[in-house]
C-alpha cells in the first residue's frame, strides 16, 4: 500500500507544522480522525488503515490520517471551557480553510468522506454538519455528539455552534437541505455506554428530514477497534 508522510504549516494555527499520513493515489478521499487521545498515526497503528488496503491498492480509496489536538482543546482541564472551545474553533477553521481544500486538490476530486470513532465521531459529525459542501459521506462509529459534558457547566454561543445535538435541531429548511446532501452513517453496539448518543443524533437528523443510515449492533459493546475495523469497510468507498 502506497504511503506518504507529509507536513505543512497552518496559518489558522499560528504557523504550526501539521503532520499527516496519505495512502494511495486514486479514488475517493477519506479523512480519518483519531480517537480522544490519539495522534495522526493512530488509525494506522491500530491497523484500521490496513483493513482498507485492498481498496487503496485497487485505486478505489485514498486515505488521509490527521491530528485532532484534543489534548489542547476539549481534554485540557487546565483551560477554562471558553478557551477550550475557542481553540477548537480555530481547529475547525484550519480544517475548512486549509486541510479539506488540500485533500480535495491532492485527491483530484471533491467527494470527500470523513470517518471518526468515539471522540473522532464527534469531529466527523461536527465538521460535516458545519461544512456540508466539503463532505460527501460522514461515518461516525461509537460517537459522542453532545459536547456539553466537556464544558464544566460553561455555555456560550461558540459552544452552541460546536454542539451538533444543539444547533442541528434549530436549522432552517435551507440548512437541512444542505445536510441532506451528506451521506450520514451512524452506528455502534447495543451495549456501548454511548449508544443513546447514536439513537438521539439519528432521531435529530430524521426529524429534520435528513436521511441517515443508522445501525445498533445487537448484543455487543461495539466501542472498540475490532468492531470499527469490522464495520468501517462496509461503508466505503
C-alpha positions as CSV (number, residue, x, y, z in Angstrom):
1,X,0.0,0.0,0.0
2,X,1.5,3.3,-1.1
3,X,2.2,5.5,2.0
4,X,3.4,9.1,2.4
5,X,4.2,11.1,5.5
6,X,3.8,14.9,4.8
7,X,3.7,18.2,6.6
8,X,2.6,21.8,6.0
9,X,2.3,24.9,8.1
10,X,-1.1,26.1,9.2
11,X,-1.9,29.8,9.1
12,X,-5.0,29.3,11.3
13,X,-3.0,27.5,13.9
14,X,-0.3,30.2,14.2
15,X,2.2,28.7,11.7
16,X,2.1,25.3,13.4
17,X,3.6,22.4,11.5
18,X,0.9,19.9,10.6
19,X,1.7,16.2,10.2
20,X,-0.4,13.8,8.3
21,X,-0.3,10.5,6.5
22,X,-1.6,9.9,3.0
23,X,-2.3,6.5,1.5
24,X,-3.0,5.7,-2.2
25,X,-3.0,7.8,-5.4
26,X,-6.5,7.5,-6.8
27,X,-10.1,7.0,-5.7
28,X,-12.4,8.7,-3.2
29,X,-10.6,10.6,-0.4
30,X,-11.3,9.6,3.2
31,X,-10.2,11.8,6.1
32,X,-9.8,9.8,9.3
33,X,-9.9,11.5,12.7
34,X,-8.2,9.8,15.7
35,X,-9.9,9.0,19.0
36,X,-9.7,11.2,22.1
37,X,-6.0,10.8,22.9
38,X,-4.8,9.6,19.6
39,X,-2.4,11.2,17.1
40,X,-2.4,11.3,13.3
41,X,-0.8,7.8,13.1
42,X,-3.3,6.1,15.5
43,X,-5.6,4.7,12.7
44,X,-2.5,3.2,11.0
45,X,-1.1,1.9,14.3
46,X,-4.4,0.2,15.1
47,X,-4.5,-1.4,11.6
48,X,-7.7,0.4,10.6
49,X,-6.0,1.8,7.5
50,X,-4.5,-1.7,6.9
51,X,-8.0,-3.2,6.8
52,X,-8.7,-0.9,3.8
53,X,-5.5,-1.8,2.0
54,X,-7.3,-3.6,-0.9
55,X,-9.5,-0.6,-1.5
56,X,-6.4,1.6,-1.6
57,X,-4.4,-0.7,-3.8
58,X,-7.2,-1.1,-6.2
59,X,-7.4,2.7,-6.6
60,X,-10.9,3.0,-5.1
61,X,-9.8,4.9,-2.0
62,X,-7.3,7.5,-0.8
63,X,-6.8,7.9,3.0
64,X,-5.6,11.0,4.9
65,X,-5.0,10.5,8.6
66,X,-4.8,13.7,10.6
67,X,-4.5,15.0,14.2
68,X,-7.4,16.4,16.2
69,X,-5.4,18.1,19.0
70,X,-7.9,17.1,21.7
71,X,-5.3,17.3,24.5
72,X,-5.0,21.0,23.7
73,X,-8.8,21.7,23.4
74,X,-11.6,19.5,24.9
75,X,-9.3,17.3,27.1
76,X,-7.3,20.2,28.5
77,X,-8.8,20.7,32.0
78,X,-6.2,23.4,32.8
79,X,-8.0,25.7,30.4
80,X,-11.3,27.5,31.0
81,X,-14.0,25.9,28.9
82,X,-14.4,29.1,26.9
83,X,-10.8,28.9,25.8
84,X,-11.1,25.2,25.0
85,X,-13.9,25.9,22.6
86,X,-12.1,28.9,21.1
87,X,-9.1,26.7,20.4
88,X,-11.4,24.1,18.8
89,X,-13.0,26.8,16.6
90,X,-9.5,27.6,15.3
91,X,-9.1,23.9,14.5
92,X,-12.4,24.0,12.7
93,X,-11.2,26.9,10.6
94,X,-7.9,25.1,9.8
95,X,-10.0,22.1,8.6
96,X,-12.4,24.0,6.4
97,X,-9.9,26.6,5.0
98,X,-6.7,24.5,4.8
99,X,-6.9,20.8,5.3
100,X,-10.0,19.8,3.4
101,X,-9.2,22.0,0.4
102,X,-5.7,20.4,0.3
103,X,-7.3,16.9,0.4
104,X,-9.7,17.7,-2.5
105,X,-6.8,19.2,-4.5
106,X,-4.4,16.3,-3.8
107,X,-7.1,13.7,-4.5
108,X,-8.3,15.5,-7.6
109,X,-11.9,15.1,-6.7
110,X,-14.4,16.7,-4.2
111,X,-16.4,13.7,-2.9
112,X,-14.5,13.5,0.4
113,X,-15.7,11.1,3.1
114,X,-14.9,11.6,6.8
115,X,-14.6,9.0,9.5
116,X,-14.2,9.0,13.2
117,X,-14.9,6.8,16.2
118,X,-15.7,7.8,19.8
119,X,-14.4,11.4,20.1
120,X,-13.4,11.1,16.4
121,X,-17.0,10.6,15.7
122,X,-17.7,14.0,17.2
123,X,-15.2,15.6,15.0
124,X,-16.5,13.9,11.9
125,X,-20.1,14.9,12.6
126,X,-19.4,18.4,13.8
127,X,-17.4,19.2,10.8
128,X,-19.8,17.6,8.3
129,X,-22.7,19.5,9.9
130,X,-21.0,22.8,9.8
131,X,-19.4,22.4,6.3
132,X,-21.7,20.1,4.4
133,X,-20.4,21.2,1.0
134,X,-17.0,19.8,1.9
135,X,-18.2,16.4,2.9
136,X,-20.0,13.8,0.8
137,X,-20.2,11.0,3.4
138,X,-19.9,11.1,7.2
139,X,-19.2,7.9,9.1
140,X,-19.3,8.1,12.9
141,X,-18.9,4.9,14.9
142,X,-19.5,4.8,18.7
143,X,-19.6,8.6,18.5
144,X,-20.0,11.3,21.1
145,X,-22.2,14.1,19.6
146,X,-23.1,16.3,22.6
147,X,-20.1,18.1,23.9
148,X,-21.7,19.7,26.9
149,X,-20.2,17.1,29.2
150,X,-16.8,18.6,28.4
151,X,-17.6,22.2,29.3
152,X,-17.9,22.0,33.1
153,X,-21.2,23.8,33.1
154,X,-20.0,26.7,30.8
155,X,-22.1,27.6,27.8
156,X,-21.9,30.4,25.2
157,X,-22.7,30.9,21.5
158,X,-19.5,29.3,20.3
159,X,-20.2,26.2,22.5
160,X,-23.7,26.0,20.9
161,X,-22.3,26.2,17.3
162,X,-20.0,23.3,18.0
163,X,-22.6,21.1,19.6
164,X,-24.4,19.2,16.8
165,X,-27.2,18.0,19.0
166,X,-28.0,21.6,19.8
167,X,-27.6,23.5,16.6
168,X,-29.0,21.0,14.1
169,X,-32.5,20.9,15.7
170,X,-32.7,24.7,15.1
171,X,-31.6,24.6,11.5
172,X,-33.9,26.2,8.9
173,X,-35.1,24.3,5.8
174,X,-32.3,25.6,3.7
175,X,-29.6,24.3,6.0
176,X,-31.4,21.0,6.4
177,X,-31.4,20.6,2.7
178,X,-27.6,21.2,2.7
179,X,-27.1,18.5,5.3
180,X,-29.4,16.1,3.4
181,X,-26.7,16.1,0.6
182,X,-24.3,14.3,3.1
183,X,-24.5,10.5,3.3
184,X,-24.8,10.0,7.1
185,X,-23.7,6.7,8.7
186,X,-24.1,6.5,12.5
187,X,-23.5,3.2,14.3
188,X,-22.4,1.4,17.5
189,X,-23.0,-1.6,19.6
190,X,-26.1,-2.2,21.7
191,X,-24.2,-2.2,25.0
192,X,-22.0,0.8,24.2
193,X,-22.2,3.4,27.0
194,X,-22.7,6.0,24.2
195,X,-25.5,4.1,22.4
196,X,-28.1,6.7,23.3
197,X,-25.9,9.3,21.6
198,X,-26.3,7.3,18.4
199,X,-30.0,7.0,18.8
200,X,-30.5,10.6,19.8
201,X,-28.5,12.0,17.0
202,X,-30.1,9.8,14.4
203,X,-33.5,11.0,15.6
204,X,-32.4,14.6,15.3
205,X,-31.4,14.1,11.7
206,X,-34.5,12.3,10.8
207,X,-36.7,14.9,12.5
208,X,-35.2,17.5,10.1
209,X,-35.9,15.3,7.1
210,X,-32.2,14.4,6.7
211,X,-31.6,10.8,5.5
212,X,-29.3,8.7,7.8
213,X,-28.2,5.1,7.8
214,X,-28.2,4.0,11.5
215,X,-27.1,0.7,12.9
216,X,-27.1,-0.5,16.5
217,X,-25.3,-3.9,16.5
218,X,-27.3,-6.3,18.7
219,X,-25.7,-7.9,21.8
220,X,-22.2,-6.3,21.5
221,X,-20.3,-3.4,23.1
222,X,-19.1,-2.1,19.7
223,X,-16.9,0.7,21.2
224,X,-13.5,-0.8,20.4
225,X,-11.1,-1.2,17.5
226,X,-12.1,-4.7,16.4
227,X,-15.7,-3.6,15.8
228,X,-14.7,-0.4,14.0
229,X,-12.3,-2.4,11.8
230,X,-15.1,-4.9,11.0
231,X,-17.7,-2.4,10.1
232,X,-15.9,0.6,8.5
233,X,-15.1,-1.1,5.2
234,X,-18.8,-1.9,4.7
235,X,-19.5,1.8,4.4
236,X,-16.7,2.5,1.9
237,X,-15.6,3.5,-0.6
